[in-house]
Amino acid sequence: MEADGARSNGSCYYSLLGVRKNASVADIRAAYRKLALKWHPDRWANDPTAVGEAKKRFQRIQEAYSVLSDKGKRAMYDAGLFDPLDDDDQDFTDFMEEMLAMMDSVKSEKPDTLEDLQKMLAEIAGGDGARNGFRGAR
């Protein structure tokens, strides 16, 4: 909890909220609520020396919760692809969330072979494998 970034300084959202990486959404929500109540700046208004630190902590807690409570953002964060400090990544973030949603929708249809994977990729790309450069290994 030393600086503003999540991983840029070695801290992470999971440790910030005090939960394990495999925590459920309910566990994350409960940890967030507990910490948000503790560090809400209004609770520290009577102590001017601590109100600045409370604001910083409260903002980091909110940021961590906004990422870990969102399935797509959390998956990207876990993969090391989500940088909350880089506003230029929004298009990439949107694309990756869309890809993760598509992967979830076909998760039960796991390919058995490389050829099955190629066919699935061709279907996603909107064509038949040969037309888009996907050729089966025969």
Beta strands, then each sheet from edge to edge (+ up, - down):
end
